[in-house]
Amino acid sequence: MTPSDLTPHIERGLADLRDLVTLESVSAQGRMLPETAAFVTRLLEAEGFTVCEYPGEVAPVLVAEAGEGPATLLIYNHYDVQPEDPLELWDTPPFALTERDGRLYGRGASDDKGEFASRLAAVRAVRERHGGRLPLRVRWLIEGEEEVGSPSVERFVEKHAEELRADGCWWEFGSIDPEGRPVMYLGLKGIMCVELRCRVADSDLHSSLGAVVDNPLYRLARAVASLRDETGRVTIPGFHDDVREPSPADREAVARVPGDRESVRGTYGVTRPLATGAAYHERLNLHSVINVNGWGGGYQGEGSKTVLPAAGFVKLDFRLVPDQDPARVLALLRSHLDAQGLGDVEIVELEAHQKPARADADHPFVRACVEAAREAHGTDPIVNPSSGGSGPMHPFGAFLGVPCVALGIGNVGERVHAPNENILREHFGKGVAFGAALLERLGRGLG
């Protein structure tokens, strides 16, 4: 399929994206979720999909199906987005798709409305080429809770496994590097988010009493300092015991990933990288990590206030690799804090935990994705065994037995979850081209 064949479909896809961005589907705040699900349903039905809507804990879950052929492709996307705050840091309104210098800005432009719109445009192109039918079966799961941890997905996939069976799953994200090479991911890290809390009094105290009353922020600082070493390695006893040894194919794939992402450091002004060179990709793909997301307590205003705070908190996330289990990690964290004499530091679980997942790099579906990427982009994709990020991928392997491949339209400066989220117009077109190439290839079978 030539670029000229795809041009009208790319433009229509961008029109869909403009409409989608105007829908403020912020799952953390429960905004416009049913309305966005209804709009997505209308888009899918217009392309011949049968759509079933199911209730989720936070937002509707959509399952769509169309086509018939020798292979079945499952596509996973989500229609919810992150909050737009802080609003003052946006250069243009967050819920209006705005183009500047070849970039399209708006909340969800990349994550994940842009991905969905580009894939739907590819479906249109292939349907048109085949006289209004798809040469394969496409099943689509689209949820509205991904940005709050996908609390409905695991149970939903287990319950609806027969409706979702497929030869492979095209996951909801991916990127194109500054040299124009598609970047593919075969897995996701698991995630566990917690808050550590410590209270020493019913109210704040005069700081002179620090001579005789312990400080909750010191206790939290001691707790956090005990969780990792200077290299970033987690130091909780037993934490690494369940880590699956990376396969030779995983290590070979990591060794082939070019560069050390100097562009990432430059884009975001990073001053303290923990890894460079080959270690950068090995750690991002294959290593667990703990992050301090935020810290609060005591006086935060201008000048000084001589106060001993009554309470404080620290927010943490753990990124996990196969076969680490969030429940076991939580138990190990509790045991570790107790052993440090920090039994009064409370652990509060936040959002839904997710287990890690990783596909076999030699699976026929993975090879089909690599070949389609090469065809669409004119160059070999960069294949990562895992993303450094997380999402609800594990149930798709556990209950459906399908390999998941993430490849999409993101870019190194896309600012996902931040003000001025964006995609490149050129990358949107490449995403449509990859989708069309993959659907055509699967329409000929996986043999």
N, C-alpha and C positions, 0 to 999 in steps of 0.2 A: 504494500500500500504506500503510494508516494506521498510526500509532504503536501502536495496540492490537493490530493484526495482528502486529507485530514483537516485542511484549513477551515472549512465551514463548521466542522465538528469541534475544533478547538475554540472557535469564536462562540459557538453556542454553549460550550462548556464554561467559558468565562462568564457568559451571561447568567448561567445557572449559579456560578460562584458569587456573582454580585448579589443575587437574590438571597442566597444562603447566608452571606455575611451580615445582611440587614437583620437577620433573626438572632436575637440576643440570647442564645441557648446556653446560659451559664449554669451548669449543673450544681456548682457549689452554692448557688443562691436560688435554685429552682426556677429560673427565669425562662419562659418561652419554650419549654421542652416539648409539651404536647403539640404546640403549633409547628415546631420544627420537624417533629416526627411526621406530622400530617403533610407538610410540604415535601419532605423526602419521599413519602409514599406516593404522592402525585407524580413526582419525577420518574419514579421507577415504573409505575403503572403505565405511564405514557410510552415507555419502551418495552411494553409487553410482559412485564413481571407481574406475577401474582404475589401480593404482599399480605402477610399476616402480622398483626400487631399484638404484642403480649405485654402485660403490665410488668414493670420492673420495680425495684425498691424505690428508685428515684425518678426514673423516666421510662417511657415505652421502649421495648425492644422490638425491632423489625426483622422479619425473616422473609426474603424475597426469592423467587425462583423463576427462571425462564430458560428456554432452549432445550435441545436434545442432541446428543452426539456421543462419541466414543470416550470422552473424558468429562469429569465433573470438577469445576473450579469453585471453591469457596472463597469469597472475599469478605474480609472483616474491615469495617470502618466504624467511626463514631461521629455523631452529629453535635455533641456538646463541646463547649469551649471553656477556657479559663476566664476568670474575671478580668476586666479591662484595666483595673487599678495598677499603678497610679495614672489616672487619666491625664494629668498635666504633662506627662512625658511623651504622649502621643503627638506626632507632628500633624496628623489628620485624624478625623473622627474614627474611632475603632470599629464601629459597625457600619461603615461605608467603604466599599472596596475602592481604593484610590491608586491610580497609576502615576509613578514618577520615575523617569529614566529607566524604563523597562522593568521596574519592580512594581508589584501589586501589593498594597498594604491593607491590612484589616485583621481583626480578630477572627481566627479560623481560616485565614487565607492559605495557610499551610496545614495546620493541625486542627481539624482534619477535613475541613470542608473542601479545601483545594484538592486534596487527594481523592475524595469521593467524586467531585465534579469531573476531574480528569479521567477517572475510570469509567464513569457513566458516558462521557464523550467517546471513549474507546468502544464501549458496547454499541453505541449508536452507529459508529463507523462500520463496525463488523456486520451489524444487522443490515445496514444499507447495502453492503457489498454482497450479502447473501439473500437478497430479495425479501428482507423483512424478518428473517429468522436467524437464530444463533446456531452455529455448527457444533456446539457443545452445550452441556448443561451448566448454567451459572447459578450458584446459590449465594445469597448475600446476607450476612448478619450485620446489622447496623444498630448500635446501642447509643444511649444518651447519658452514660454514667462513667465513661472512661476517665474523665478528669477528676472524679472523686473515688477512684480505686476500683471501678467496675464491680460493685458488690453483688450484682445479679448474675454475672456472666458464668461463673463456675457452675452453679446449680442449673442455670438455663441450658448450657451446653450439654451437661450430663442428661438432663431430662429430655432434650430434643435432639439427641444424637442421631437418630434415624433421619430426621429432616435435614441434617447438616453434613451427612457423609459426603466425602469428596476425595479426589486424588491428591489434592494439595490445597493450601490456603495462601492467598495473596494478602499479606498483612498490611496494616493501615499507614505505614510511613516508609521513608527511605530518602535518599538524597542524591545530589549530583555534585561532584567536587569542583573546585575552581578551574580545573583543566578539562571539565566536561565529561569526566568518567562517572558512570553510575555506581553508587555505593550500595551494596546489598548486604542484608543482615539475615542470618539463619537462626537467630534466637534472641531472647531477652533475659536480662537478669531478673531475679525475684526481688521483691521489695517488702520491707517491714518498717512502718512508721510508728514511732512512739514519742511520748513526752515524758520526761523525767521531772518530777515535782518534789519540792522539799519545803516544809513549813516548820518554823521554830517557835512561833508565837501567834496569838490571836490578832495582833496589830503591829504595825511598825514601831520600833523602839528608838530612843535616843542613842546615837552611835557610841556614847560613852559606855553603854552597857555591853559593848563588844568585848570588854575585858572579862565578862562573866557569862555571856550568852553567845552560843555559836551562831555563825552566819550562814543562811541557806545558800547564798551564792558561792561561798567558799566550798560548801559540801558538794554543790553541783559541779563546780570547777574541778574538784578532786575526782568526782565520778567520771566526767568527760575525759580528763587527762589519763585515766586508767584504761580507756577503751582502745587506744591505738598508739603506735610508736611514731617516731619522727618520720619514718618512711611511708606512713599511712597504713601499715599492716595492722589489722585488728588483733588485739591482745587478749581477748576474752578466752579463758581456757576452754578447749573443746570446740571452739568456733569453726575451725578448719577441718575437723575430723571427718565430716561427711562429704567434703568436696570431691566430686568426681574428677579423676585424672583426665585432662583433655586428650582427645584421640589424636593419633598422628595426623589425620586429615585436618583437625582443628589447628594444630600447631603449624602445619604446612600453609594453611590459609592465612594465618596471622603473619607468618614470615613473608608472604607475598604482598601484604598490604603496604603500599608505598608511603614514603614520607613519615614525618612525625607530627603532623597537624600543626605546623608552625602558623598556618593561616588562622587556626582557632585562637591561638595565643595572641596573635596580632589583632584580630577582630575584637576580642574582648579585653585586651590590655592585661593579660595574665602576667603577674610578677613572680609567682612562686609555683612553678610547675613541679609536680612530684615525679614525673617521668618524661623522658625524651627518647628519641631514637626508637629502636625496636621495642624497648620496654613500654613505650607509650601504648602501642596497639595490643601488646600482650596483657597489660593491666586493664585496659578498657574492655577487652573481650573476655578475659579468662579469670580475673581476680575479683574477689569480694571487696566491698568498701563500706565504711561508715561515714556519714556526713552529719555535721551540726548545721541544722537549718535555721535556727533562731534561738535567742536567749532573752529572757525577760525577768524583771524583778527590780525592786528598789527605785530610786529616783532616776529619771531619764531626762529631766529638763535642763535648761541652761544653768550655768554656775554650779555651786555646791549645795548640798543639803545633807547635813550630818545625821544620817538616819541608818539604823540597822534594819533591813527589810525583814518583814515577817515571813515572806515566802518568795519563791522564785521557780522558774521552769526553764527547761531546755528541750527543744524539739530536735529529734534525730531521725535519720532514715538509714537503713541498712540495704545495700544492693547485694543480692545473693546469686551464687552460681549453682549449677547442678552439682549435687543433689541436696543442697541445703534446704531445710524446712523452716519457715518462719516460726512455727510453734516451738520447735526445739531451740531456735536461736533466742526466742523470748525467755525460755526457761534458763538457758545458759546465762543470759544477761542478768536475770534475777539472782542466780547463784553467785555470779561474779560480784555484784554490788554488795550482797550480804557478806561475802568473804572479805571485802574491803572495809567492813564496818559501817556500811552505808545502807543498813536495813530500813532506815527512815526515808530513804529516797524512793518515792512511789513511781511505778511504771504504769503509764496510761496508754493503751493501744489507740492509735489513730487510723481511721479509714479501714479499708479492707487490705489484708496482706495478700501478696501474690507470690507463687512459686516460680522458680526459673524454668526456662525451656530452651532447647537447642535441637535443631534438625540435623539429620545426617547429610553431610556435604555431597555424598555420592548418590543420593536419591534421584530417580528419574525426573521428578518434578523440579527439583533444584536445578538439574542440568537444563531442563526446558526453560526455566527462568533465565539462566545464564545465557543461553542461545538467543532468547528473545531480546534481552538487554543488549547483546552484541549487535543484533540486527538493527534495533531502534537507534542506538547511540553511535554505532560505527566504531566501537572500541570495547575491549573486554571490561566487564564490571569488576570492581573491587569487592571481594567477597569476605565479609567478616563473620566468623562463627557466632558472634553475639553482638548485640548493641550494648552500650553501657547503660541504657535506660531500661525501663520496666513497663509491663503491661500484662493483660490477662491472656497470655499465649498458652500457658501450661495446660489448661483444660482441653484445648484443641488437640494437643498430642495425647493427653491422658485418656480422653473419652472418645475421640474420633480417630486417633492414630494417624493424623495427617501431619506432614511436614509444613512448616510455615516459613514463608520467605517475604521479607520486607524490602520493597524497592519502590521509590516514589519520586517526589518532585521538590524535596527540600534543598536548602543551600546553606553554606557555612555561616552566612550572616542573616538567617531567617528570623532570628529572635523569637522563637516559639516560646510561649508563656510570658513574654515580656512585651512592653510597649513597642509599637512599630513592627509587629509580626508581618512577614512578607514572603512572597515567592517571586521568582523571575518569570516573566511571561514566556521566555524561551524554554524554561524548564517545564512549564505547564504543557507546552506542545510536545516536548520529549516524553512526558508522562503519558500523554494520549497515544503517542507512537508505540511506546513499550506495551501499553495495554492491548492495543490492536494486534501487535506482533505475538503477544502471549496467547490471546484468544484464538488467533488463527492457527498457531502451532498446536495448541491443545485440541483444537477442532480436528486435527489430523491424527490425534491419539498420542499416547505417551510411550509407544513402543520404541 
